Amino acid sequence: MSHLTYPEAIVVGLFQGVSELFPVSSLGHSVLIPALIGGRWARDLDVSTPESPYLAFIVGLHVATALALVVFFWRDWLRIVGGFLTSVRDRRVETPDQRLAWLLVIATIPVGLTGLVLEHTFRTTLGRPVPAAIFLTANGVILYGGELLRRRSVATSGGAGTAGDSGTAAAAATATPTATATATATASADPAAPSGDPIASDLRLSRVGLGAGTLIGSAQILALLAGISRSGVTMVAGLLRGLSHEDAARFSFLLATPVILAAGILKVPDLTGPLGNGIHGQVLVGALLSGIGAYLSVRFLVRYFETRTLTPFAVYCSLAGIASLVVFAVRG
């Protein structure tokens, strides 16, 4: 008998694709939704169980989500990978693409190492409904607190734009690109570049210092806790380091891509082993829906954060977390 039904695969696949990129915690929802539904769902979909087919299923969803991010940002990744390869070849870091490539590499090291060491412990001990509900509530507090601190910082500075604001590219205008990147850097350095210009945004991100970039990337470690959003905490960290909402969101999605993809690929063998027996069809369906949901989500969010904030997501997480705790308390 299968330990994962198609209805379960469809629902979880859709929620995974959307909640992985929305700042509301995909892992938290993967824990809470089955627990709230109860019955077979709670038994089948338990991430805290060491040898559960649900874990193999989640692996397939993560790979699909990462591939959706690669597809959406393919132009960015071509520039970034190209920058990395030319940097290794020439043994120097000069162009914006080279700087951004190394920034992403270094900024993902802390969460990569921490995940290898602590992911199993965090998942089995804290990947349960009540802790997930508590952390989801805390996620809402983190998002709202980040917005408050951001506003206070802007008010203190008299409303002046920070280095990461999408409307200011004074720093970008001073860029002196090499001949191989002249066309790209010229477009990026235009001070009048409109909000939503990916090249201009990548150029601004390339000027984030290694220290600040590593701190922002390290914030992803908190997402090992079910209920804490990867994109949410990295966006808050970016905002506190002076990035605009647009650039903080973009940096968050770029940082998440290699981490999610690597985590999925490392556990792909689970799908071909005993844990994947009988659920290959469900994995394919869930992964397809997860990939579609992730693509549509990131397409929406990159535009949303050009003009909007994290506050609505903060309210949702707090209310959803508290409501879940109430349900669990009533059930006893």
C-alpha positions as CSV (number, residue, x, y, z in Angstrom):
1,M,0.0,0.0,0.0
2,S,1.2,3.5,-0.9
3,H,2.2,5.7,2.1
4,L,1.4,8.8,0.0
5,T,-1.9,9.4,-1.8
6,Y,-2.3,11.6,-4.9
7,P,-4.6,14.1,-3.1
8,E,-1.8,14.5,-0.5
9,A,0.8,14.9,-3.3
10,I,-1.3,17.6,-5.1
11,V,-2.0,19.7,-2.0
12,V,1.5,19.5,-0.5
13,G,3.1,20.0,-3.9
14,L,1.1,23.2,-4.5
15,F,1.7,24.5,-1.0
16,Q,5.5,23.7,-1.2
17,G,5.9,25.6,-4.5
18,V,4.2,28.7,-3.2
19,S,5.3,28.8,0.4
20,E,9.0,28.1,-0.4
21,L,9.3,31.5,-2.0
22,F,6.6,33.5,-0.1
23,P,8.1,34.5,3.3
24,V,5.8,32.1,5.2
25,S,7.9,28.9,5.6
26,S,7.4,25.9,3.3
27,L,8.7,23.5,5.9
28,G,6.3,25.0,8.5
29,H,3.3,24.5,6.2
30,S,4.5,20.9,5.3
31,V,4.3,20.1,9.1
32,L,1.2,22.1,10.0
33,I,-1.2,21.3,7.1
34,P,-1.1,17.5,7.6
35,A,-1.4,17.9,11.4
36,L,-4.4,20.3,11.1
37,I,-6.2,17.9,8.6
38,G,-5.4,15.0,10.9
39,G,-6.1,11.3,10.3
40,R,-4.2,9.6,7.6
41,W,-2.6,12.9,6.5
42,A,-1.0,13.3,9.9
43,R,0.3,9.7,9.8
44,D,1.6,9.8,6.2
45,L,3.0,13.3,6.1
46,D,5.3,13.5,9.2
47,V,8.7,15.1,8.5
48,S,10.0,14.2,12.0
49,T,9.9,10.5,11.2
50,P,13.5,9.4,10.4
51,E,12.5,6.9,7.6
52,S,9.4,8.4,6.1
53,P,8.4,8.3,2.4
54,Y,7.3,11.9,2.9
55,L,11.0,12.9,3.1
56,A,11.7,11.4,-0.3
57,F,8.6,13.2,-1.6
58,I,9.9,16.6,-0.2
59,V,13.2,16.0,-2.0
60,G,11.4,15.9,-5.3
61,L,9.5,19.1,-4.5
62,H,12.7,20.9,-3.5
63,V,14.4,20.0,-6.8
64,A,11.4,21.2,-8.8
65,T,11.3,24.5,-6.8
66,A,15.0,25.1,-7.5
67,L,14.6,24.4,-11.2
68,A,11.8,26.9,-11.3
69,L,14.1,29.5,-9.8
70,V,16.8,28.7,-12.4
71,V,14.3,29.0,-15.2
72,F,13.0,32.3,-14.0
73,F,16.5,33.8,-13.3
74,W,18.2,32.1,-16.2
75,R,19.6,35.3,-17.6
76,D,21.0,36.2,-14.2
77,W,22.6,32.8,-13.7
78,L,24.2,32.9,-17.2
79,R,25.9,36.1,-16.2
80,I,26.8,34.9,-12.7
81,V,28.2,31.5,-13.8
82,G,30.0,33.3,-16.6
83,G,31.5,35.7,-14.1
84,F,32.6,32.9,-11.8
85,L,34.3,31.0,-14.6
86,T,36.1,34.0,-16.0
87,S,37.1,34.9,-12.4
88,V,38.6,31.4,-11.9
89,R,40.3,31.5,-15.3
90,D,41.8,35.0,-14.9
91,R,42.4,34.7,-11.1
92,R,40.8,38.0,-10.3
93,V,37.5,39.5,-9.2
94,E,36.8,42.8,-11.1
95,T,33.5,42.8,-12.9
96,P,30.1,43.1,-11.2
97,D,29.2,39.6,-12.4
98,Q,32.4,38.2,-10.9
99,R,31.8,40.0,-7.6
100,L,28.2,38.8,-7.4
101,A,29.2,35.2,-8.2
102,W,31.7,35.0,-5.4
103,L,29.4,36.8,-3.0
104,L,26.8,34.1,-3.6
105,V,29.3,31.3,-3.2
106,I,30.7,32.7,0.1
107,A,27.3,33.7,1.5
108,T,25.9,30.1,1.1
109,I,28.8,28.4,2.8
110,P,27.5,28.9,6.4
111,V,24.0,27.5,5.8
112,G,25.4,24.7,3.7
113,L,27.7,23.5,6.5
114,T,25.1,24.0,9.2
115,G,22.5,22.1,7.2
116,L,24.8,19.1,6.7
117,V,25.5,18.9,10.5
118,L,22.1,19.9,12.1
119,E,19.3,19.4,9.5
120,H,18.5,15.9,10.8
121,T,18.5,17.0,14.4
122,F,16.4,20.1,13.8
123,R,13.9,18.2,11.7
124,T,13.4,15.2,14.0
125,T,13.3,17.2,17.3
126,L,11.6,20.4,16.2
127,G,9.8,19.4,13.0
128,R,6.6,18.7,14.9
129,P,3.2,20.6,14.8
130,V,3.5,22.6,18.1
131,P,7.1,23.8,17.6
132,A,6.3,24.6,14.0
133,A,3.3,26.7,15.0
134,I,5.4,28.6,17.6
135,F,8.2,29.3,15.0
136,L,5.6,30.4,12.4
137,T,4.3,32.9,14.9
138,A,7.9,34.0,15.6
139,N,8.5,34.3,11.8
140,G,5.6,36.8,11.7
141,V,7.3,38.8,14.5
142,I,10.6,38.7,12.7
143,L,9.1,40.0,9.5
144,Y,7.2,42.8,11.2
145,G,10.2,43.7,13.4
146,G,12.4,44.0,10.3
147,E,9.9,46.3,8.7
148,L,9.8,48.5,11.8
149,L,13.6,48.7,12.1
150,R,13.8,49.5,8.4
151,R,11.3,52.4,8.7
152,R,13.1,53.7,11.7
153,S,16.4,53.6,9.9
154,V,15.0,55.5,6.9
155,A,13.4,58.1,9.2
156,T,16.6,58.6,11.1
157,S,18.5,59.2,7.9
158,G,15.9,61.8,6.9
159,G,14.4,59.7,4.1
160,A,17.6,59.5,2.1
161,G,17.9,56.4,0.0
162,T,20.3,53.7,1.1
163,A,22.9,52.0,-1.1
164,G,20.4,49.3,-2.0
165,D,17.4,51.4,-2.8
166,S,16.1,50.7,-6.3
167,G,15.6,54.4,-7.0
168,T,19.3,55.3,-6.3
169,A,22.1,54.0,-8.4
170,A,24.8,56.6,-7.7
171,A,27.2,53.9,-6.6
172,A,26.4,51.9,-9.7
173,A,27.1,54.9,-11.9
174,T,30.7,54.9,-10.8
175,A,31.3,51.3,-12.1
176,T,34.3,50.9,-14.4
177,P,33.7,47.6,-16.2
178,T,36.2,45.6,-18.1
179,A,35.9,45.4,-21.9
180,T,34.2,42.0,-21.7
181,A,31.3,43.4,-19.6
182,T,31.0,46.9,-21.0
183,A,27.5,46.5,-22.5
184,T,26.1,44.9,-19.5
185,A,27.6,47.3,-17.0
186,T,26.6,50.4,-19.0
187,A,23.0,49.4,-18.9
188,S,23.3,48.5,-15.2
189,A,25.0,51.8,-14.3
190,D,22.3,54.0,-15.6
191,P,21.1,56.1,-12.7
192,A,17.7,56.4,-14.3
193,A,17.2,52.6,-14.6
194,P,13.6,51.9,-13.7
195,S,12.5,49.7,-10.8
196,G,12.4,46.1,-11.9
197,D,15.6,46.3,-14.1
198,P,17.3,43.0,-13.3
199,I,20.7,44.1,-14.6
200,A,20.7,47.2,-12.5
201,S,19.5,45.2,-9.4
202,D,22.3,42.7,-9.9
203,L,24.9,45.5,-10.2
204,R,23.7,47.0,-6.9
205,L,23.8,43.5,-5.3
206,S,27.4,43.0,-6.5
207,R,28.4,46.0,-4.4
208,V,27.2,44.4,-1.2
209,G,30.3,43.7,0.9
210,L,31.4,40.2,1.7
211,G,30.8,40.7,5.4
212,A,27.2,42.0,4.8
213,G,26.5,39.3,2.2
214,T,27.7,36.5,4.5
215,L,25.5,37.8,7.3
216,I,22.5,37.9,5.0
217,G,23.3,34.4,3.7
218,S,23.8,33.1,7.2
219,A,20.3,34.1,8.1
220,Q,19.1,31.1,6.1
221,I,20.3,28.9,9.0
222,L,17.2,29.9,10.9
223,A,15.1,28.3,8.2
224,L,16.2,24.9,9.4
225,L,13.6,25.5,12.0
226,A,10.1,24.5,10.7
227,G,8.1,27.7,10.7
228,I,10.9,30.1,9.9
229,S,10.9,31.3,6.3
230,R,14.2,31.2,4.3
231,S,13.1,34.1,2.1
232,G,11.7,36.0,5.0
233,V,14.7,36.0,7.2
234,T,17.1,36.7,4.4
235,M,15.0,39.6,3.2
236,V,14.9,41.0,6.7
237,A,18.6,40.7,7.0
238,G,19.0,42.4,3.6
239,L,16.7,45.3,4.7
240,L,18.7,45.8,7.9
241,R,21.9,46.0,5.8
242,G,20.4,48.8,3.7
243,L,18.9,46.9,0.7
244,S,15.6,47.9,-0.8
245,H,12.7,45.5,-0.7
246,E,13.3,44.8,-4.4
247,D,17.0,44.0,-4.1
248,A,16.5,42.1,-0.8
249,A,13.9,39.9,-2.4
250,R,16.1,39.3,-5.5
251,F,19.2,38.5,-3.4
252,S,17.1,36.1,-1.3
253,F,15.9,34.2,-4.3
254,L,19.4,34.0,-5.8
255,L,20.8,32.8,-2.5
256,A,18.1,30.2,-2.1
257,T,18.6,28.6,-5.5
258,P,21.9,26.8,-4.9
259,V,20.9,25.8,-1.4
260,I,17.6,24.3,-2.3
261,L,19.0,22.6,-5.4
262,A,22.0,21.1,-3.5
263,A,19.8,19.9,-0.6
264,G,17.5,18.2,-3.1
265,I,20.2,16.6,-5.2
266,L,22.1,15.3,-2.1
267,K,19.0,13.3,-1.2
268,V,17.8,12.3,-4.6
269,P,19.1,8.7,-4.0
270,D,16.3,8.4,-1.4
271,L,13.9,8.5,-4.3
272,T,15.5,5.4,-5.9
273,G,15.8,3.5,-2.6
274,P,13.2,2.0,-0.3
275,L,11.8,5.3,0.7
276,G,10.7,6.0,-2.9
277,N,9.0,2.7,-3.5
278,G,5.4,3.1,-4.5
279,I,5.4,6.9,-4.7
280,H,7.2,7.7,-7.9
281,G,4.0,8.8,-9.6
282,Q,3.0,11.0,-6.6
283,V,6.5,12.5,-6.6
284,L,6.2,13.5,-10.3
285,V,2.7,15.0,-9.8
286,G,3.8,16.9,-6.7
287,A,7.0,18.1,-8.2
288,L,5.3,19.3,-11.4
289,L,2.8,21.3,-9.4
290,S,5.5,22.6,-7.0
291,G,7.6,23.8,-9.9
292,I,4.6,25.6,-11.5
293,G,3.7,27.1,-8.2
294,A,7.2,28.3,-7.5
295,Y,7.6,29.9,-11.0
296,L,4.3,31.8,-10.7
297,S,5.2,32.8,-7.1
298,V,8.6,34.2,-7.9
299,R,7.2,36.0,-10.9
300,F,4.6,37.7,-8.7
301,L,6.9,38.4,-5.8
302,V,9.7,40.2,-7.8
303,R,7.1,42.6,-8.9
304,Y,5.3,42.8,-5.6
305,F,8.4,43.8,-3.7
306,E,9.2,46.6,-6.1
307,T,6.5,48.7,-4.3
308,R,5.3,46.6,-1.3
309,T,6.5,45.3,2.1
310,L,6.6,42.2,4.2
311,T,3.9,43.4,6.6
312,P,1.0,41.4,5.1
313,F,3.0,38.2,5.4
314,A,4.0,39.1,9.0
315,V,0.3,39.3,9.9
316,Y,-0.6,36.1,8.1
317,C,2.2,34.1,9.8
318,S,1.4,35.4,13.3
319,L,-2.4,34.7,12.9
320,A,-1.8,31.3,11.3
321,G,0.7,30.2,14.0
322,I,-1.5,31.3,16.9
323,A,-4.6,29.7,15.3
324,S,-2.7,26.5,14.9
325,L,-1.7,26.5,18.5
326,V,-5.3,27.1,19.5
327,V,-6.5,24.1,17.4
328,F,-3.8,21.8,18.9
329,A,-4.7,22.9,22.4
330,V,-8.4,22.3,21.9
331,R,-7.7,18.8,20.5
332,G,-5.6,18.1,23.5
